[in-house]
């Protein structure tokens, strides 16, 4: 029988980051680029695109700028990368548009779907992530993941890591910080959530936080689980174990 970590007694609510944490964005985005580009280059371009997105949203946050439509952000950053870092490869406007659309359809990591169902039988589960509501709806449908609510930066009018982003979402679901667990594959997200009183679990993914020191991340969060082996028993299954949730139990009808 799985035993709950004593520090997680009283948790009623789980907030999830979405892209990267629950969803494998890299496979679909890499595949969206034309086959004439070598796979290694497509992989590098995808990772650079993702890293530039985080740099951009952090820059906007520090400047006090409002959230930008994520499709506009992705389109602008891709054009910049193609001009300045991947100049050997050109994409037509239609090819760039197709790449931007690829961010709207992703599959879940193998450890997510069934484990999420088990967690949802016991806890309220919410997506709390940057981006637009349209993006989150598309991703929830394409991945076939079911949450109690999707909270986007567009919907909240705020952007992570603004502490009010987390507090506003808490207020809307009538939860309190000490009752809430934040699950993410991004250290900046968990540091901000921890600062407002959440418990935090970091899921390490091979596509995320490429410039972070994992030793430092382990010191900064409450719990750290490995989600890199591509199985159903890593990642979120480790979070379930911390919560004492038995994945072998029959799900309620």
C-alpha positions in Angstrom: 0.0 0.0 0.0 1.4 3.4 -1.0 1.9 5.8 1.9 1.4 9.5 1.6 4.3 11.8 2.4 3.2 13.4 5.8 3.9 16.9 4.5 1.2 16.5 1.8 -1.6 15.8 4.3 -4.4 18.2 3.7 -3.8 18.7 0.0 -7.1 19.1 -1.8 -6.1 20.8 -5.1 -3.4 20.2 -7.7 -2.4 22.8 -10.2 -0.6 21.6 -13.3 1.6 23.4 -15.7 0.6 22.0 -19.1 3.0 22.2 -22.0 6.2 20.3 -21.3 5.0 19.1 -17.9 2.0 17.1 -19.1 2.5 17.3 -22.9 5.3 16.2 -25.3 5.5 19.4 -27.4 8.8 18.5 -29.0 7.7 15.5 -31.1 4.9 17.4 -32.9 6.8 20.7 -33.3 9.9 18.9 -34.7 7.7 17.0 -37.1 6.0 20.2 -38.4 9.2 21.4 -40.1 9.8 20.3 -43.7 11.6 17.0 -44.2 14.3 18.8 -46.3 15.7 20.1 -43.1 17.8 17.4 -41.3 16.2 15.9 -38.2 19.1 17.1 -36.0 18.6 20.7 -37.2 14.8 20.4 -36.8 15.4 19.2 -33.2 17.8 22.1 -32.5 15.4 24.6 -34.0 12.5 23.3 -31.9 14.5 23.5 -28.7 15.8 27.0 -29.5 12.2 28.1 -30.3 11.0 26.9 -26.9 13.9 28.5 -25.0 13.4 31.8 -26.8 9.7 31.7 -25.8 10.6 31.5 -22.1 13.2 34.3 -22.5 10.5 36.4 -24.2 7.8 35.9 -21.6 10.2 36.6 -18.8 11.4 39.8 -20.5 7.8 40.9 -21.0 7.0 40.2 -17.3 10.0 42.1 -16.1 9.0 45.1 -18.3 5.5 45.0 -16.9 4.0 44.3 -20.4 0.6 42.5 -20.7 0.4 38.9 -22.0 0.8 38.6 -25.8 -1.2 36.1 -27.8 1.0 33.0 -27.9 0.6 32.4 -31.6 1.9 35.9 -32.3 4.8 35.2 -29.9 5.6 31.9 -31.6 5.4 33.4 -35.1 7.6 36.4 -34.2 10.3 34.2 -32.4 10.4 31.7 -35.2 11.0 34.4 -37.8 13.8 35.8 -35.6 15.5 32.4 -35.2 15.3 31.7 -38.9 16.9 35.0 -39.7 19.6 35.1 -37.1 20.5 31.5 -36.0 19.2 29.2 -38.7 19.9 31.3 -41.7 20.9 28.3 -43.8 17.3 27.2 -43.9 14.3 29.2 -45.2 10.7 28.4 -44.6 7.8 29.9 -46.6 5.1 31.8 -44.9 2.8 28.7 -45.2 5.5 26.5 -43.6 6.0 28.9 -40.7 2.3 29.1 -40.2 2.0 25.3 -40.1 4.8 25.2 -37.5 3.0 27.7 -35.3 -0.2 25.7 -35.6 1.7 22.6 -34.4 1.7 24.0 -30.9 -2.0 23.5 -30.7 -1.9 19.6 -31.0 0.2 17.5 -28.7 0.2 14.1 -27.2 0.5 13.5 -23.4 3.6 12.0 -21.9 3.1 8.3 -21.3 2.9 8.7 -17.5 0.2 11.3 -17.6 -3.2 10.1 -18.8 -4.0 7.2 -16.5 -2.3 8.7 -13.5 -4.3 11.9 -14.0 -7.5 10.0 -13.9 -6.5 8.4 -10.6 -5.5 11.8 -9.1 -8.7 13.4 -10.3 -10.8 10.8 -8.5 -9.3 12.2 -5.2 -8.3 15.7 -5.9 -9.4 18.8 -7.9 -7.0 19.2 -10.8 -6.5 22.3 -12.8 -4.3 23.6 -15.6 -2.6 26.8 -14.6 -0.4 27.9 -17.4 0.7 30.8 -19.6 -0.9 31.0 -23.1 -4.4 31.5 -24.4 -7.6 29.7 -23.6 -7.9 28.6 -27.2 -4.5 27.0 -27.0 -5.4 25.1 -23.8 -8.7 23.9 -25.1 -7.0 22.6 -28.3 -4.3 20.9 -26.2 -6.7 19.3 -23.8 -8.7 17.9 -26.7 -5.8 16.7 -28.8 -4.2 15.0 -25.8 -7.5 13.7 -24.4 -6.7 14.9 -20.9 -9.4 15.9 -18.6 -9.1 18.6 -15.9 -11.7 20.4 -13.8 -10.8 23.8 -15.3 -8.2 25.4 -17.6 -6.7 28.7 -16.4 -4.7 30.6 -19.0 -2.7 33.8 -18.7 -5.3 35.2 -21.1 -8.1 34.3 -18.8 -6.5 35.5 -15.7 -5.0 38.6 -17.3 -1.7 37.8 -15.7 1.5 35.9 -16.5 3.6 33.5 -14.6 5.7 34.0 -12.5 3.6 36.9 -11.1 2.5 35.7 -7.6 -1.0 37.2 -8.3 -1.4 34.7 -11.2 -1.4 31.8 -8.7 -3.4 33.6 -6.1 -6.1 34.6 -8.6 -6.5 31.0 -9.7 -6.7 29.9 -6.0 -9.3 32.5 -5.3 -11.5 31.4 -8.3 -11.5 27.8 -7.0 -11.8 28.7 -3.3 -8.7 26.9 -2.4 -5.9 28.0 0.0 -2.1 27.9 -0.7 -1.3 25.3 2.0 -4.0 23.0 0.4 -2.5 23.2 -3.0 0.2 21.3 -4.8 1.9 22.7 -7.9 3.3 20.2 -10.4 5.6 21.5 -13.2 8.7 20.8 -15.2 9.8 24.4 -15.0 11.8 25.6 -12.0 10.9 29.3 -12.3 7.2 28.3 -12.0 7.7 26.2 -8.9 9.9 28.8 -7.2 7.1 31.4 -7.7 4.4 28.9 -6.5 6.4 28.0 -3.4 6.9 31.7 -2.5 3.1 32.0 -2.2 2.8 29.0 0.0 2.2 26.0 -2.4 3.8 22.6 -2.0 5.8 21.9 -5.1 6.8 18.9 -7.2 9.3 19.2 -10.1 9.0 16.6 -12.9 12.2 16.5 -14.8 11.6 16.2 -18.6 14.3 15.9 -21.2 12.9 18.8 -23.2 12.6 21.4 -20.3 14.9 23.6 -18.3 18.0 22.8 -20.4 20.0 25.6 -18.7 19.0 24.8 -15.1 21.2 23.0 -12.6 19.1 20.1 -11.4 21.1 20.1 -8.1 19.9 23.6 -7.6 16.3 22.8 -8.6 16.3 19.9 -6.1 17.2 22.4 -3.4 14.5 24.9 -4.5 11.4 22.6 -4.6 9.8 20.3 -2.1 9.9 17.2 -4.2 11.7 16.1 -7.4 10.7 13.2 -9.6 12.3 11.9 -12.8 10.0 11.9 -15.8 12.6 11.2 -18.6 12.4 7.4 -19.2 9.3 7.5 -21.4 7.4 4.9 -19.4 4.1 5.0 -17.6 5.8 4.5 -14.2 7.9 7.7 -14.1 6.9 11.4 -13.8 3.4 11.8 -12.6 3.3 8.3 -11.3 6.0 9.4 -8.9 3.8 12.3 -7.8 0.9 9.8 -7.2 3.2 7.8 -5.0 4.0 10.8 -2.9 0.3 11.4 -2.4 -0.3 7.7 -1.5 -2.5 7.1 -4.6 -2.6 3.5 -5.7 -2.5 3.3 -9.5 -3.6 -0.3 -9.4 -6.9 0.6 -7.8 -10.0 0.5 -10.0 -11.1 3.9 -11.1 -14.6 5.0 -10.0 -17.2 4.8 -12.8 
